[in-house]
Amino acid sequence: MNKFKVALLANLKVNAPHWDGMPADQWDDLDSEKTIDALVEAIRAGGHDCEFLEGDITIVDTVRKYQPDICFNICESHFGDAREAQVPAILEKLQIPYTGSKVLCLALGLDKPMTKRILTYHDLPTPDFQTFERVDEPLDPKMTFPLFVKPSREGTGMGVTAKSIVNTEEELRAQVSKIVERYHQAALVETFIEGREVTVGMVGNLVGPVARRLPGNEDAPRIQAGLRFFPPMEVDLTDYLETDAVYANRLKVALADQLTYLCPAPLDEDMVDELNWLAAAVFRVTGALDVARVDFRLNAKEEWKPYILEINPLPGLSPGISDIVIEAAAEGVGHTELVNMILETALRRYGMID
């Protein structure tokens, strides 16, 4: 394996801007110093040089000064509708290789309603939905209670609490109002899928050429070659049902190290195959690269039929607590190996290694 000069690009919580009236969870999807240190050490353990660069406006200068062979990108960025795509756009402009998905996929993945429009176009199962830019918009007749309300463009369960599940028009309006006012963006309202929440992580790239579409022939072979799927993970919410009926922000952040993670999730082989195929399909139509995680709800009222909630093309990599890290560990892949697996996948995609 050749030795490369790698810049780890990320956004530290301690470096994030603050202002009066800022939501308490504003920067919950940014990384801790502990995570950054672990990632740098993992890349160095893989035999490479590595330094951390803060993914703010200074990156334009610091990345040119460091002159990396490739960047390991996990930047969330701070502002803008497509903020996760900002640093990759800079790297594209500078013609510097980087890990993970490109600009279009990252912009799409952060915009949950737009992602769901793509899924719907491809007849991939996702809950019925409607976006609300104003509190008084009429409810579409196809939307029946209970409904689920969340921000359109946030991650890490931000804006999601037990009150996100609404059963009446009054509750709906109150929750939409809270989202619009707090996050200054449209609220996404979905049909609530009562059942289990499962996530599937994967590393690799579909064997190409791959278009951002699925074959029109239902009998065509399901294309998923090139992806390594980790065992699906389910979060056991049994002890939290009275306070958290869903995998919400409080659980993902404050209680992440106290939860019971079922991995592999207790699912039969046919269901795992179906989830892997659907995850590959989402990976394909959104144009994901190198690594991603797809989240599902299994509908208890439809014999556990899986519904796609979203794709995260920039999954967290915190040791011991991030979903894809737990999934990899269930297959015997440690944090250091996972990080280098992602790096090597990108290096191979750029033709920098065989």
Secondary structure, DSSP 8 states (H G I E B T S, - for coil): ----EEEEEE-BGGGS---TT--TTTTTTSB-HHHHHHHHHHHHHTT-EEEEEE-STTHHHHHHHH--SEEEE----SSSTTGGGHHHHHHHHHT--BSS--HHHHHHHH-HHHHHHHHHHTT-----EEEESSTT----TT--SSEEEEESS--TTTT--GGGEE-SHHHHHHHHHHHHHHHSS-EEEEE---EEEEEEEEEE---SS--SS--S-TTS----TTEEE---EEEE-GGGTTT-SS--HHHHHTTGGGSEEESS-S--HHHHHHHHHHHHHHHHHHT--EEEEEEEEEEGGGTTEEEEEEEESS----TTTSHHHHHHHTTT--HHHHHHHHHHHHHHHTTS--
